[in-house]
Amino acid sequence: MTRREMIGMTVAGAMALSIEGIAGAEPRSLPDAKPDHLPRWRGFNLLSKFQVANQTPFPEEDFAWIEEMGMNFARLPLDYRCWIEGGDWTRLREPVLKEIDQAVAFGDKHGVHVQINFHRAPGYTVAQPAEEKSVWVDDEAQRVCARHWGAFAKRYKGVPNRRLSFNLFNEPAVIAPDAHRKVVGLMAEAIREHDPGRLIVCDGRQWGNTPPMELVGLEVAAATRGYQPMPISHWQASWVNGSDQWPEPTYPHKEGNRVWDQDYHRRFFIRPWKALEEKGVGVMVGEFGAHNRTPHGVVLAWMRDCLANWKEAGWGWALWNLRGSFGIIDSGRSDVSYADWHGHKLDRAMLELLQAH
């Protein structure tokens, strides 16, 4: 037996169990979703399995809160190391996978579309440490990653696209267009072998900022980002080198003779993606938001223009995150008068801004 066959048997065997009830009744009021036209979803990134070191099951209250807020979308950025056994990327742990099943079921219960994202995929991550083998060039990494996605497809076969989508890789960085198309094609083929109609969403290159024109014809949708300009969204973020040296942000944001305002955002971060949309690729904003060190008034003014442009474009969005330094709950901002939300601290002004768009 070849190593490729062993990888396939091990991964497929770990995930062959169907999920009772997941493919059952249709959810309440969720819109249809197709690769050439995505709904205007609104919601949040949920981080319970964002990092292997502190993973937990997804709490149902997150989905209940999204429903209560009048929203309908949850992106789950996942670290594949959460569900592999002992560091062996060919052996999967069924108990952890069942916790992801549970999140999909919570979405169904509360009328929330769930998008499964490999934030750290076998062979690629935007985070540190980097993967030992690169999915963009390494045959084994490509095979293993394709087997993981194929196994997820088999697991969720029959769950309609209005309830579930797959987001292949989080923010491909400096990747050649041809390499990106090749690998996306391999992942799509592995998924469609088990679930031919599954909705696949692909982040743009250059950390989600460049429209992936190279994917036209693959029948996938695309996701952009809403973090520009970085001196607003990531001011004093410890993981961004030099951000502690940036001046305190204001909005509109000025860089030399350049003024970042609603019109600038529309021209440089909406129009290029509308050109992709015109070629039959649906578009959404998979992540946006600002770190809690940026003054709250600046954040709200900046977000208001971004949200207005996305609404005008007809695009859905997901705030990074629901809870935490970019979010609306327990964000740790020092310049916000928080309201109570089920015993947690709610940034009501930000929530109301999101609800207005």
Secondary structure, DSSP 8 states (H G I E B T S, - for coil): --HHHHHHHHHHHHT-S--TTTTSS--SS----BTTB----EEEE--TTSSGGG-----HHHHHHHHHTT--EEEEEEEGGGGEETTEEEEE-HHHHHHHHHHHHHHHHTT-EEEEEEEEETTEESSSS--SS-TTT-HHHHHHHHHHHHHHHHHTTT--TTTEEEE--S---S--HHHHHHHHHHHHHHHHHH-TT--EEEE-HHHHTB--GGGTTS--EEEEEE--SHHHHTTT-TTSTTGGGS----SSEEETTEEESHHHHIIIIIHHHHHHHTTT--EEEEEE---TTS-HHHHHHHHHHHHHHHHHHT--EEES-SBSTTSSBS---SS---EEETTEEE-HHHHHHHHH-
